Amino acid sequence: MMTIGRNKEGARARGDAAVRASVSFPPELYRLLEHIALQKKVSIAWVIRDAAEKYVSDQLPNAG
C-alpha cells in the first residue's frame, strides 16, 4: 500500500501540507464509515484517507 506519511491518528508524520476536500456521502455509507471509525478508535477522516490510499494503490500499483 502507498504510504502518504500519516500515523494511525491521521496526523501528518512529516511537514507536508495537507489539502482539504469536501465530500458528500449517502447517509447509509456515512453511518458505516462512522461505525468503522468507532471500532478502530480513529476519526472518520482517518478511515476515508486509509480507504483512498488503498484505492489509489490498487489503481496505480507503482505509485507507492
PDBQT receptor file of N, H, CA, C and O in Angstrom, charges set to zero:
ATOM      1  N   MET A   1       0.831  -1.184   0.000  1.00  0.00    +0.000 N 
ATOM      2  CA  MET A   1       0.000   0.000   0.000  1.00  0.00    +0.000 C 
ATOM      3  C   MET A   1       0.872   1.242   0.000  1.00  0.00    +0.000 C 
ATOM      4  O   MET A   1       1.940   1.269   0.612  1.00  0.00    +0.000 OA
ATOM      5  N   MET A   2       0.408   2.259  -0.687  1.00  0.00    +0.000 N 
ATOM      6  H   MET A   2      -0.459   2.237  -1.184  1.00  0.00    +0.000 HD
ATOM      7  CA  MET A   2       1.118   3.525  -0.745  1.00  0.00    +0.000 C 
ATOM      8  C   MET A   2       1.063   4.194   0.623  1.00  0.00    +0.000 C 
ATOM      9  O   MET A   2       0.019   4.204   1.274  1.00  0.00    +0.000 OA
ATOM     10  N   THR A   3       2.172   4.744   1.047  1.00  0.00    +0.000 N 
ATOM     11  H   THR A   3       3.021   4.736   0.518  1.00  0.00    +0.000 HD
ATOM     12  CA  THR A   3       2.216   5.439   2.328  1.00  0.00    +0.000 C 
ATOM     13  C   THR A   3       2.369   6.925   2.081  1.00  0.00    +0.000 C 
ATOM     14  O   THR A   3       3.280   7.357   1.375  1.00  0.00    +0.000 OA
ATOM     15  N   ILE A   4       1.481   7.700   2.660  1.00  0.00    +0.000 N 
ATOM     16  H   ILE A   4       0.741   7.349   3.234  1.00  0.00    +0.000 HD
ATOM     17  CA  ILE A   4       1.471   9.141   2.454  1.00  0.00    +0.000 C 
ATOM     18  C   ILE A   4       2.153   9.864   3.607  1.00  0.00    +0.000 C 
ATOM     19  O   ILE A   4       2.331  11.079   3.531  1.00  0.00    +0.000 OA
ATOM     20  N   GLY A   5       2.533   9.183   4.649  1.00  0.00    +0.000 N 
ATOM     21  H   GLY A   5       2.388   8.196   4.711  1.00  0.00    +0.000 HD
ATOM     22  CA  GLY A   5       3.202   9.826   5.770  1.00  0.00    +0.000 C 
ATOM     23  C   GLY A   5       2.252  10.231   6.874  1.00  0.00    +0.000 C 
ATOM     24  O   GLY A   5       2.354  11.339   7.401  1.00  0.00    +0.000 OA
ATOM     25  N   ARG A   6       1.326   9.351   7.236  1.00  0.00    +0.000 N 
ATOM     26  H   ARG A   6       1.243   8.451   6.808  1.00  0.00    +0.000 HD
ATOM     27  CA  ARG A   6       0.392   9.625   8.327  1.00  0.00    +0.000 C 
ATOM     28  C   ARG A   6       0.462   8.491   9.336  1.00  0.00    +0.000 C 
ATOM     29  O   ARG A   6       0.741   7.346   8.980  1.00  0.00    +0.000 OA
ATOM     30  N   ASN A   7       0.207   8.819  10.595  1.00  0.00    +0.000 N 
ATOM     31  H   ASN A   7      -0.020   9.749  10.883  1.00  0.00    +0.000 HD
ATOM     32  CA  ASN A   7       0.144   7.783  11.616  1.00  0.00    +0.000 C 
ATOM     33  C   ASN A   7      -1.310   7.349  11.801  1.00  0.00    +0.000 C 
ATOM     34  O   ASN A   7      -2.200   7.865  11.126  1.00  0.00    +0.000 OA
ATOM     35  N   LYS A   8      -1.554   6.407  12.709  1.00  0.00    +0.000 N 
ATOM     36  H   LYS A   8      -0.831   5.988  13.258  1.00  0.00    +0.000 HD
ATOM     37  CA  LYS A   8      -2.903   5.855  12.894  1.00  0.00    +0.000 C 
ATOM     38  C   LYS A   8      -3.924   6.920  13.267  1.00  0.00    +0.000 C 
ATOM     39  O   LYS A   8      -5.096   6.791  12.913  1.00  0.00    +0.000 OA
ATOM     40  N   GLU A   9      -3.516   7.952  13.960  1.00  0.00    +0.000 N 
ATOM     41  H   GLU A   9      -2.564   8.056  14.247  1.00  0.00    +0.000 HD
ATOM     42  CA  GLU A   9      -4.442   9.000  14.367  1.00  0.00    +0.000 C 
ATOM     43  C   GLU A   9      -4.707  10.000  13.240  1.00  0.00    +0.000 C 
ATOM     44  O   GLU A   9      -5.533  10.899  13.397  1.00  0.00    +0.000 OA
ATOM     45  N   GLY A  10      -4.020   9.853  12.114  1.00  0.00    +0.000 N 
ATOM     46  H   GLY A  10      -3.350   9.122  11.987  1.00  0.00    +0.000 HD
ATOM     47  CA  GLY A  10      -4.241  10.734  10.980  1.00  0.00    +0.000 C 
ATOM     48  C   GLY A  10      -3.324  11.938  10.947  1.00  0.00    +0.000 C 
ATOM     49  O   GLY A  10      -3.398  12.743  10.019  1.00  0.00    +0.000 OA
ATOM     50  N   ALA A  11      -2.462  12.080  11.940  1.00  0.00    +0.000 N 
ATOM     51  H   ALA A  11      -2.402  11.426  12.695  1.00  0.00    +0.000 HD
ATOM     52  CA  ALA A  11      -1.546  13.218  11.965  1.00  0.00    +0.000 C 
ATOM     53  C   ALA A  11      -0.472  13.036  10.896  1.00  0.00    +0.000 C 
ATOM     54  O   ALA A  11      -0.022  11.923  10.623  1.00  0.00    +0.000 OA
ATOM     55  N   ARG A  12      -0.080  14.146  10.308  1.00  0.00    +0.000 N 
ATOM     56  H   ARG A  12      -0.445  15.050  10.530  1.00  0.00    +0.000 HD
ATOM     57  CA  ARG A  12       0.976  14.082   9.306  1.00  0.00    +0.000 C 
ATOM     58  C   ARG A  12       2.296  13.747   9.966  1.00  0.00    +0.000 C 
ATOM     59  O   ARG A  12       2.696  14.404  10.927  1.00  0.00    +0.000 OA
ATOM     60  N   ALA A  13       2.985  12.717   9.455  1.00  0.00    +0.000 N 
ATOM     61  H   ALA A  13       2.659  12.183   8.675  1.00  0.00    +0.000 HD
ATOM     62  CA  ALA A  13       4.252  12.275  10.033  1.00  0.00    +0.000 C 
ATOM     63  C   ALA A  13       5.400  13.201   9.622  1.00  0.00    +0.000 C 
ATOM     64  O   ALA A  13       6.402  13.299  10.332  1.00  0.00    +0.000 OA
ATOM     65  N   ARG A  14       5.257  13.879   8.478  1.00  0.00    +0.000 N 
ATOM     66  H   ARG A  14       4.444  13.799   7.902  1.00  0.00    +0.000 HD
ATOM     67  CA  ARG A  14       6.273  14.812   8.013  1.00  0.00    +0.000 C 
ATOM     68  C   ARG A  14       5.669  16.199   7.967  1.00  0.00    +0.000 C 
ATOM     69  O   ARG A  14       4.513  16.381   8.349  1.00  0.00    +0.000 OA
ATOM     70  N   GLY A  15       6.414  17.165   7.516  1.00  0.00    +0.000 N 
ATOM     71  H   GLY A  15       7.353  17.017   7.206  1.00  0.00    +0.000 HD
ATOM     72  CA  GLY A  15       5.928  18.532   7.440  1.00  0.00    +0.000 C 
ATOM     73  C   GLY A  15       5.121  18.822   6.187  1.00  0.00    +0.000 C 
ATOM     74  O   GLY A  15       4.936  19.989   5.844  1.00  0.00    +0.000 OA
ATOM     75  N   ASP A  16       4.634  17.804   5.492  1.00  0.00    +0.000 N 
ATOM     76  H   ASP A  16       4.784  16.856   5.771  1.00  0.00    +0.000 HD
ATOM     77  CA  ASP A  16       3.864  18.007   4.264  1.00  0.00    +0.000 C 
ATOM     78  C   ASP A  16       2.576  18.778   4.545  1.00  0.00    +0.000 C 
ATOM     79  O   ASP A  16       1.905  18.542   5.549  1.00  0.00    +0.000 OA
ATOM     80  N   ALA A  17       2.244  19.690   3.655  1.00  0.00    +0.000 N 
ATOM     81  H   ALA A  17       2.789  19.882   2.839  1.00  0.00    +0.000 HD
ATOM     82  CA  ALA A  17       0.996  20.430   3.788  1.00  0.00    +0.000 C 
ATOM     83  C   ALA A  17      -0.166  19.542   3.361  1.00  0.00    +0.000 C 
ATOM     84  O   ALA A  17      -0.065  18.810   2.376  1.00  0.00    +0.000 OA
ATOM     85  N   ALA A  18      -1.253  19.606   4.091  1.00  0.00    +0.000 N 
ATOM     86  H   ALA A  18      -1.335  20.201   4.891  1.00  0.00    +0.000 HD
ATOM     87  CA  ALA A  18      -2.444  18.831   3.761  1.00  0.00    +0.000 C 
ATOM     88  C   ALA A  18      -3.341  19.656   2.849  1.00  0.00    +0.000 C 
ATOM     89  O   ALA A  18      -3.314  20.886   2.885  1.00  0.00    +0.000 OA
ATOM     90  N   VAL A  19      -4.127  18.979   2.037  1.00  0.00    +0.000 N 
ATOM     91  H   VAL A  19      -4.149  17.980   2.007  1.00  0.00    +0.000 HD
ATOM     92  CA  VAL A  19      -5.114  19.616   1.181  1.00  0.00    +0.000 C 
ATOM     93  C   VAL A  19      -6.486  19.192   1.677  1.00  0.00    +0.000 C 
ATOM     94  O   VAL A  19      -6.735  18.000   1.861  1.00  0.00    +0.000 OA
ATOM     95  N   ARG A  20      -7.368  20.135   1.892  1.00  0.00    +0.000 N 
ATOM     96  H   ARG A  20      -7.166  21.103   1.742  1.00  0.00    +0.000 HD
ATOM     97  CA  ARG A  20      -8.702  19.834   2.413  1.00  0.00    +0.000 C 
ATOM     98  C   ARG A  20      -9.669  19.638   1.253  1.00  0.00    +0.000 C 
ATOM     99  O   ARG A  20      -9.620  20.364   0.261  1.00  0.00    +0.000 OA
ATOM    100  N   ALA A  21     -10.554  18.641   1.389  1.00  0.00    +0.000 N 
ATOM    101  H   ALA A  21     -10.594  18.050   2.195  1.00  0.00    +0.000 HD
ATOM    102  CA  ALA A  21     -11.589  18.387   0.389  1.00  0.00    +0.000 C 
ATOM    103  C   ALA A  21     -12.926  18.226   1.097  1.00  0.00    +0.000 C 
ATOM    104  O   ALA A  21     -12.992  17.710   2.213  1.00  0.00    +0.000 OA
ATOM    105  N   SER A  22     -13.966  18.663   0.454  1.00  0.00    +0.000 N 
ATOM    106  H   SER A  22     -13.912  19.083  -0.452  1.00  0.00    +0.000 HD
ATOM    107  CA  SER A  22     -15.311  18.494   0.989  1.00  0.00    +0.000 C 
ATOM    108  C   SER A  22     -16.008  17.425   0.160  1.00  0.00    +0.000 C 
ATOM    109  O   SER A  22     -16.077  17.521  -1.065  1.00  0.00    +0.000 OA
ATOM    110  N   VAL A  23     -16.525  16.401   0.844  1.00  0.00    +0.000 N 
ATOM    111  H   VAL A  23     -16.469  16.323   1.839  1.00  0.00    +0.000 HD
ATOM    112  CA  VAL A  23     -17.146  15.273   0.151  1.00  0.00    +0.000 C 
ATOM    113  C   VAL A  23     -18.494  14.981   0.788  1.00  0.00    +0.000 C 
ATOM    114  O   VAL A  23     -18.626  15.011   2.011  1.00  0.00    +0.000 OA
ATOM    115  N   SER A  24     -19.492  14.699  -0.032  1.00  0.00    +0.000 N 
ATOM    116  H   SER A  24     -19.386  14.675  -1.026  1.00  0.00    +0.000 HD
ATOM    117  CA  SER A  24     -20.812  14.317   0.474  1.00  0.00    +0.000 C 
ATOM    118  C   SER A  24     -20.991  12.811   0.294  1.00  0.00    +0.000 C 
ATOM    119  O   SER A  24     -20.597  12.247  -0.727  1.00  0.00    +0.000 OA
ATOM    120  N   PHE A  25     -21.593  12.165   1.299  1.00  0.00    +0.000 N 
ATOM    121  H   PHE A  25     -21.914  12.622   2.128  1.00  0.00    +0.000 HD
ATOM    122  CA  PHE A  25     -21.824  10.717   1.271  1.00  0.00    +0.000 C 
ATOM    123  C   PHE A  25     -23.310  10.436   1.437  1.00  0.00    +0.000 C 
ATOM    124  O   PHE A  25     -24.014  11.193   2.105  1.00  0.00    +0.000 OA
ATOM    125  N   PRO A  26     -23.789   9.365   0.840  1.00  0.00    +0.000 N 
ATOM    126  CA  PRO A  26     -25.152   8.930   1.151  1.00  0.00    +0.000 C 
ATOM    127  C   PRO A  26     -25.218   8.596   2.652  1.00  0.00    +0.000 C 
ATOM    128  O   PRO A  26     -24.235   8.110   3.211  1.00  0.00    +0.000 OA
ATOM    129  N   PRO A  27     -26.344   8.847   3.302  1.00  0.00    +0.000 N 
ATOM    130  CA  PRO A  27     -26.442   8.640   4.753  1.00  0.00    +0.000 C 
ATOM    131  C   PRO A  27     -26.000   7.248   5.223  1.00  0.00    +0.000 C 
ATOM    132  O   PRO A  27     -25.291   7.140   6.224  1.00  0.00    +0.000 OA
ATOM    133  N   GLU A  28     -26.397   6.205   4.535  1.00  0.00    +0.000 N 
ATOM    134  H   GLU A  28     -26.972   6.293   3.722  1.00  0.00    +0.000 HD
ATOM    135  CA  GLU A  28     -26.037   4.856   4.980  1.00  0.00    +0.000 C 
ATOM    136  C   GLU A  28     -24.530   4.626   4.901  1.00  0.00    +0.000 C 
ATOM    137  O   GLU A  28     -23.956   4.009   5.799  1.00  0.00    +0.000 OA
ATOM    138  N   LEU A  29     -23.888   5.107   3.854  1.00  0.00    +0.000 N 
ATOM    139  H   LEU A  29     -24.354   5.608   3.125  1.00  0.00    +0.000 HD
ATOM    140  CA  LEU A  29     -22.439   4.957   3.731  1.00  0.00    +0.000 C 
ATOM    141  C   LEU A  29     -21.741   5.711   4.860  1.00  0.00    +0.000 C 
ATOM    142  O   LEU A  29     -20.776   5.212   5.440  1.00  0.00    +0.000 OA
ATOM    143  N   TYR A  30     -22.229   6.918   5.173  1.00  0.00    +0.000 N 
ATOM    144  H   TYR A  30     -23.012   7.324   4.702  1.00  0.00    +0.000 HD
ATOM    145  CA  TYR A  30     -21.632   7.693   6.256  1.00  0.00    +0.000 C 
ATOM    146  C   TYR A  30     -21.775   6.961   7.589  1.00  0.00    +0.000 C 
ATOM    147  O   TYR A  30     -20.837   6.937   8.386  1.00  0.00    +0.000 OA
ATOM    148  N   ARG A  31     -22.949   6.362   7.837  1.00  0.00    +0.000 N 
ATOM    149  H   ARG A  31     -23.711   6.382   7.190  1.00  0.00    +0.000 HD
ATOM    150  CA  ARG A  31     -23.146   5.590   9.074  1.00  0.00    +0.000 C 
ATOM    151  C   ARG A  31     -22.157   4.430   9.151  1.00  0.00    +0.000 C 
ATOM    152  O   ARG A  31     -21.619   4.141  10.220  1.00  0.00    +0.000 OA
ATOM    153  N   LEU A  32     -21.916   3.767   8.025  1.00  0.00    +0.000 N 
ATOM    154  H   LEU A  32     -22.352   4.002   7.156  1.00  0.00    +0.000 HD
ATOM    155  CA  LEU A  32     -20.946   2.666   8.011  1.00  0.00    +0.000 C 
ATOM    156  C   LEU A  32     -19.529   3.171   8.290  1.00  0.00    +0.000 C 
ATOM    157  O   LEU A  32     -18.768   2.522   9.008  1.00  0.00    +0.000 OA
ATOM    158  N   LEU A  33     -19.177   4.319   7.728  1.00  0.00    +0.000 N 
ATOM    159  H   LEU A  33     -19.795   4.847   7.145  1.00  0.00    +0.000 HD
ATOM    160  CA  LEU A  33     -17.862   4.900   7.994  1.00  0.00    +0.000 C 
ATOM    161  C   LEU A  33     -17.722   5.270   9.469  1.00  0.00    +0.000 C 
ATOM    162  O   LEU A  33     -16.669   5.060  10.069  1.00  0.00    +0.000 OA
ATOM    163  N   GLU A  34     -18.795   5.826  10.053  1.00  0.00    +0.000 N 
ATOM    164  H   GLU A  34     -19.651   5.997   9.566  1.00  0.00    +0.000 HD
ATOM    165  CA  GLU A  34     -18.778   6.136  11.489  1.00  0.00    +0.000 C 
ATOM    166  C   GLU A  34     -18.559   4.874  12.316  1.00  0.00    +0.000 C 
ATOM    167  O   GLU A  34     -17.772   4.867  13.263  1.00  0.00    +0.000 OA
ATOM    168  N   HIS A  35     -19.259   3.816  11.952  1.00  0.00    +0.000 N 
ATOM    169  H   HIS A  35     -19.898   3.822  11.183  1.00  0.00    +0.000 HD
ATOM    170  CA  HIS A  35     -19.139   2.547  12.675  1.00  0.00    +0.000 C 
ATOM    171  C   HIS A  35     -17.708   2.010  12.612  1.00  0.00    +0.000 C 
ATOM    172  O   HIS A  35     -17.151   1.587  13.625  1.00  0.00    +0.000 OA
ATOM    173  N   ILE A  36     -17.123   2.029  11.427  1.00  0.00    +0.000 N 
ATOM    174  H   ILE A  36     -17.575   2.373  10.604  1.00  0.00    +0.000 HD
ATOM    175  CA  ILE A  36     -15.742   1.561  11.259  1.00  0.00    +0.000 C 
ATOM    176  C   ILE A  36     -14.794   2.405  12.112  1.00  0.00    +0.000 C 
ATOM    177  O   ILE A  36     -13.915   1.870  12.786  1.00  0.00    +0.000 OA
ATOM    178  N   ALA A  37     -14.977   3.714  12.077  1.00  0.00    +0.000 N 
ATOM    179  H   ALA A  37     -15.692   4.149  11.529  1.00  0.00    +0.000 HD
ATOM    180  CA  ALA A  37     -14.112   4.611  12.854  1.00  0.00    +0.000 C 
ATOM    181  C   ALA A  37     -14.223   4.318  14.353  1.00  0.00    +0.000 C 
ATOM    182  O   ALA A  37     -13.212   4.287  15.054  1.00  0.00    +0.000 OA
ATOM    183  N   LEU A  38     -15.431   4.105  14.838  1.00  0.00    +0.000 N 
ATOM    184  H   LEU A  38     -16.252   4.130  14.268  1.00  0.00    +0.000 HD
ATOM    185  CA  LEU A  38     -15.614   3.787  16.259  1.00  0.00    +0.000 C 
ATOM    186  C   LEU A  38     -14.937   2.467  16.619  1.00  0.00    +0.000 C 
ATOM    187  O   LEU A  38     -14.286   2.359  17.658  1.00  0.00    +0.000 OA
ATOM    188  N   GLN A  39     -15.094   1.472  15.759  1.00  0.00    +0.000 N 
ATOM    189  H   GLN A  39     -15.623   1.560  14.915  1.00  0.00    +0.000 HD
ATOM    190  CA  GLN A  39     -14.483   0.159  16.012  1.00  0.00    +0.000 C 
ATOM    191  C   GLN A  39     -12.961   0.259  16.064  1.00  0.00    +0.000 C 
ATOM    192  O   GLN A  39     -12.321  -0.381  16.898  1.00  0.00    +0.000 OA
ATOM    193  N   LYS A  40     -12.386   1.060  15.171  1.00  0.00    +0.000 N 
ATOM    194  H   LYS A  40     -12.906   1.579  14.493  1.00  0.00    +0.000 HD
ATOM    195  CA  LYS A  40     -10.928   1.196  15.095  1.00  0.00    +0.000 C 
ATOM    196  C   LYS A  40     -10.387   2.251  16.057  1.00  0.00    +0.000 C 
ATOM    197  O   LYS A  40      -9.177   2.359  16.256  1.00  0.00    +0.000 OA
ATOM    198  N   LYS A  41     -11.304   3.036  16.659  1.00  0.00    +0.000 N 
ATOM    199  H   LYS A  41     -12.287   2.948  16.498  1.00  0.00    +0.000 HD
ATOM    200  CA  LYS A  41     -10.929   4.124  17.562  1.00  0.00    +0.000 C 
ATOM    201  C   LYS A  41     -10.065   5.177  16.852  1.00  0.00    +0.000 C 
ATOM    202  O   LYS A  41      -9.045   5.635  17.367  1.00  0.00    +0.000 OA
ATOM    203  N   VAL A  42     -10.519   5.531  15.662  1.00  0.00    +0.000 N 
ATOM    204  H   VAL A  42     -11.348   5.159  15.244  1.00  0.00    +0.000 HD
ATOM    205  CA  VAL A  42      -9.870   6.568  14.854  1.00  0.00    +0.000 C 
ATOM    206  C   VAL A  42     -10.954   7.518  14.358  1.00  0.00    +0.000 C 
ATOM    207  O   VAL A  42     -12.142   7.276  14.570  1.00  0.00    +0.000 OA
ATOM    208  N   SER A  43     -10.550   8.583  13.705  1.00  0.00    +0.000 N 
ATOM    209  H   SER A  43      -9.585   8.780  13.532  1.00  0.00    +0.000 HD
ATOM    210  CA  SER A  43     -11.525   9.528  13.156  1.00  0.00    +0.000 C 
ATOM    211  C   SER A  43     -12.096   9.006  11.838  1.00  0.00    +0.000 C 
ATOM    212  O   SER A  43     -11.511   8.146  11.180  1.00  0.00    +0.000 OA
ATOM    213  N   ILE A  44     -13.255   9.554  11.474  1.00  0.00    +0.000 N 
ATOM    214  H   ILE A  44     -13.730  10.253  12.009  1.00  0.00    +0.000 HD
ATOM    215  CA  ILE A  44     -13.829   9.207  10.165  1.00  0.00    +0.000 C 
ATOM    216  C   ILE A  44     -12.870   9.659   9.064  1.00  0.00    +0.000 C 
ATOM    217  O   ILE A  44     -12.719   8.974   8.052  1.00  0.00    +0.000 OA
ATOM    218  N   ALA A  45     -12.227  10.802   9.258  1.00  0.00    +0.000 N 
ATOM    219  H   ALA A  45     -12.350  11.358  10.080  1.00  0.00    +0.000 HD
ATOM    220  CA  ALA A  45     -11.259  11.286   8.266  1.00  0.00    +0.000 C 
ATOM    221  C   ALA A  45     -10.149  10.260   8.048  1.00  0.00    +0.000 C 
ATOM    222  O   ALA A  45      -9.723  10.037   6.915  1.00  0.00    +0.000 OA
ATOM    223  N   TRP A  46      -9.678   9.633   9.137  1.00  0.00    +0.000 N 
ATOM    224  H   TRP A  46     -10.025   9.814  10.058  1.00  0.00    +0.000 HD
ATOM    225  CA  TRP A  46      -8.619   8.626   9.016  1.00  0.00    +0.000 C 
ATOM    226  C   TRP A  46      -9.117   7.451   8.181  1.00  0.00    +0.000 C 
ATOM    227  O   TRP A  46      -8.395   6.959   7.314  1.00  0.00    +0.000 OA
ATOM    228  N   VAL A  47     -10.344   6.998   8.435  1.00  0.00    +0.000 N 
ATOM    229  H   VAL A  47     -10.931   7.397   9.140  1.00  0.00    +0.000 HD
ATOM    230  CA  VAL A  47     -10.911   5.871   7.684  1.00  0.00    +0.000 C 
ATOM    231  C   VAL A  47     -10.985   6.216   6.198  1.00  0.00    +0.000 C 
ATOM    232  O   VAL A  47     -10.643   5.395   5.347  1.00  0.00    +0.000 OA
ATOM    233  N   ILE A  48     -11.430   7.427   5.893  1.00  0.00    +0.000 N 
ATOM    234  H   ILE A  48     -11.708   8.094   6.584  1.00  0.00    +0.000 HD
ATOM    235  CA  ILE A  48     -11.566   7.840   4.496  1.00  0.00    +0.000 C 
ATOM    236  C   ILE A  48     -10.198   7.973   3.824  1.00  0.00    +0.000 C 
ATOM    237  O   ILE A  48     -10.024   7.547   2.682  1.00  0.00    +0.000 OA
ATOM    238  N   ARG A  49      -9.223   8.564   4.533  1.00  0.00    +0.000 N 
ATOM    239  H   ARG A  49      -9.365   8.910   5.460  1.00  0.00    +0.000 HD
ATOM    240  CA  ARG A  49      -7.861   8.656   3.961  1.00  0.00    +0.000 C 
ATOM    241  C   ARG A  49      -7.296   7.270   3.706  1.00  0.00    +0.000 C 
ATOM    242  O   ARG A  49      -6.702   7.020   2.657  1.00  0.00    +0.000 OA
ATOM    243  N   ASP A  50      -7.479   6.366   4.665  1.00  0.00    +0.000 N 
ATOM    244  H   ASP A  50      -7.961   6.569   5.518  1.00  0.00    +0.000 HD
ATOM    245  CA  ASP A  50      -6.973   4.996   4.516  1.00  0.00    +0.000 C 
ATOM    246  C   ASP A  50      -7.606   4.325   3.300  1.00  0.00    +0.000 C 
ATOM    247  O   ASP A  50      -6.914   3.681   2.512  1.00  0.00    +0.000 OA
ATOM    248  N   ALA A  51      -8.915   4.476   3.150  1.00  0.00    +0.000 N 
ATOM    249  H   ALA A  51      -9.477   4.999   3.790  1.00  0.00    +0.000 HD
ATOM    250  CA  ALA A  51      -9.620   3.887   2.007  1.00  0.00    +0.000 C 
ATOM    251  C   ALA A  51      -9.131   4.493   0.688  1.00  0.00    +0.000 C 
ATOM    252  O   ALA A  51      -8.943   3.781  -0.299  1.00  0.00    +0.000 OA
ATOM    253  N   ALA A  52      -8.927   5.813   0.684  1.00  0.00    +0.000 N 
ATOM    254  H   ALA A  52      -9.080   6.391   1.486  1.00  0.00    +0.000 HD
ATOM    255  CA  ALA A  52      -8.454   6.483  -0.538  1.00  0.00    +0.000 C 
ATOM    256  C   ALA A  52      -7.052   6.010  -0.908  1.00  0.00    +0.000 C 
ATOM    257  O   ALA A  52      -6.768   5.776  -2.083  1.00  0.00    +0.000 OA
ATOM    258  N   GLU A  53      -6.169   5.868   0.088  1.00  0.00    +0.000 N 
ATOM    259  H   GLU A  53      -6.400   6.059   1.042  1.00  0.00    +0.000 HD
ATOM    260  CA  GLU A  53      -4.810   5.377  -0.181  1.00  0.00    +0.000 C 
ATOM    261  C   GLU A  53      -4.848   3.969  -0.760  1.00  0.00    +0.000 C 
ATOM    262  O   GLU A  53      -4.119   3.666  -1.704  1.00  0.00    +0.000 OA
ATOM    263  N   LYS A  54      -5.691   3.112  -0.202  1.00  0.00    +0.000 N 
ATOM    264  H   LYS A  54      -6.284   3.359   0.564  1.00  0.00    +0.000 HD
ATOM    265  CA  LYS A  54      -5.802   1.737  -0.716  1.00  0.00    +0.000 C 
ATOM    266  C   LYS A  54      -6.347   1.737  -2.132  1.00  0.00    +0.000 C 
ATOM    267  O   LYS A  54      -5.874   0.975  -2.975  1.00  0.00    +0.000 OA
ATOM    268  N   TYR A  55      -7.334   2.577  -2.407  1.00  0.00    +0.000 N 
ATOM    269  H   TYR A  55      -7.718   3.196  -1.722  1.00  0.00    +0.000 HD
ATOM    270  CA  TYR A  55      -7.908   2.666  -3.744  1.00  0.00    +0.000 C 
ATOM    271  C   TYR A  55      -6.858   3.115  -4.758  1.00  0.00    +0.000 C 
ATOM    272  O   TYR A  55      -6.728   2.523  -5.829  1.00  0.00    +0.000 OA
ATOM    273  N   VAL A  56      -6.113   4.161  -4.413  1.00  0.00    +0.000 N 
ATOM    274  H   VAL A  56      -6.219   4.642  -3.542  1.00  0.00    +0.000 HD
ATOM    275  CA  VAL A  56      -5.076   4.659  -5.324  1.00  0.00    +0.000 C 
ATOM    276  C   VAL A  56      -4.006   3.589  -5.544  1.00  0.00    +0.000 C 
ATOM    277  O   VAL A  56      -3.534   3.404  -6.666  1.00  0.00    +0.000 OA
ATOM    278  N   SER A  57      -3.625   2.892  -4.485  1.00  0.00    +0.000 N 
ATOM    279  H   SER A  57      -4.009   3.042  -3.573  1.00  0.00    +0.000 HD
ATOM    280  CA  SER A  57      -2.642   1.814  -4.605  1.00  0.00    +0.000 C 
ATOM    281  C   SER A  57      -3.112   0.733  -5.570  1.00  0.00    +0.000 C 
ATOM    282  O   SER A  57      -2.333   0.219  -6.372  1.00  0.00    +0.000 OA
ATOM    283  N   ASP A  58      -4.404   0.393  -5.480  1.00  0.00    +0.000 N 
ATOM    284  H   ASP A  58      -5.037   0.811  -4.828  1.00  0.00    +0.000 HD
ATOM    285  CA  ASP A  58      -4.966  -0.624  -6.377  1.00  0.00    +0.000 C 
ATOM    286  C   ASP A  58      -4.999  -0.145  -7.828  1.00  0.00    +0.000 C 
ATOM    287  O   ASP A  58      -4.779  -0.928  -8.753  1.00  0.00    +0.000 OA
ATOM    288  N   GLN A  59      -5.277   1.149  -8.020  1.00  0.00    +0.000 N 
ATOM    289  H   GLN A  59      -5.455   1.785  -7.269  1.00  0.00    +0.000 HD
ATOM    290  CA  GLN A  59      -5.369   1.707  -9.364  1.00  0.00    +0.000 C 
ATOM    291  C   GLN A  59      -4.005   1.960  -9.994  1.00  0.00    +0.000 C 
ATOM    292  O   GLN A  59      -3.830   1.799 -11.202  1.00  0.00    +0.000 OA
ATOM    293  N   LEU A  60      -3.036   2.358  -9.162  1.00  0.00    +0.000 N 
ATOM    294  H   LEU A  60      -3.179   2.488  -8.181  1.00  0.00    +0.000 HD
ATOM    295  CA  LEU A  60      -1.704   2.700  -9.643  1.00  0.00    +0.000 C 
ATOM    296  C   LEU A  60      -0.666   1.926  -8.817  1.00  0.00    +0.000 C 
ATOM    297  O   LEU A  60      -0.022   2.496  -7.936  1.00  0.00    +0.000 OA
ATOM    298  N   PRO A  61      -0.509   0.635  -9.102  1.00  0.00    +0.000 N 
ATOM    299  CA  PRO A  61       0.356  -0.215  -8.257  1.00  0.00    +0.000 C 
ATOM    300  C   PRO A  61       1.786   0.306  -8.073  1.00  0.00    +0.000 C 
ATOM    301  O   PRO A  61       2.423  -0.038  -7.077  1.00  0.00    +0.000 OA
ATOM    302  N   ASN A  62       2.301   1.102  -8.973  1.00  0.00    +0.000 N 
ATOM    303  H   ASN A  62       1.783   1.381  -9.782  1.00  0.00    +0.000 HD
ATOM    304  CA  ASN A  62       3.680   1.587  -8.857  1.00  0.00    +0.000 C 
ATOM    305  C   ASN A  62       3.762   2.953  -8.186  1.00  0.00    +0.000 C 
ATOM    306  O   ASN A  62       4.834   3.557  -8.148  1.00  0.00    +0.000 OA
ATOM    307  N   ALA A  63       2.631   3.452  -7.651  1.00  0.00    +0.000 N 
ATOM    308  H   ALA A  63       1.760   2.961  -7.683  1.00  0.00    +0.000 HD
ATOM    309  CA  ALA A  63       2.603   4.793  -7.056  1.00  0.00    +0.000 C 
ATOM    310  C   ALA A  63       3.285   4.844  -5.700  1.00  0.00    +0.000 C 
ATOM    311  O   ALA A  63       3.718   5.918  -5.282  1.00  0.00    +0.000 OA
ATOM    312  N   GLY A  64       3.395   3.730  -5.004  1.00  0.00    +0.000 N 
ATOM    313  H   GLY A  64       3.043   2.858  -5.344  1.00  0.00    +0.000 HD
ATOM    314  CA  GLY A  64       3.949   3.784  -3.664  1.00  0.00    +0.000 C 
ATOM    315  C   GLY A  64       5.325   3.260  -3.636  1.00  0.00    +0.000 C 
ATOM    316  O   GLY A  64       5.953   3.229  -2.578  1.00  0.00    +0.000 OA
TER     317      GLY A  64
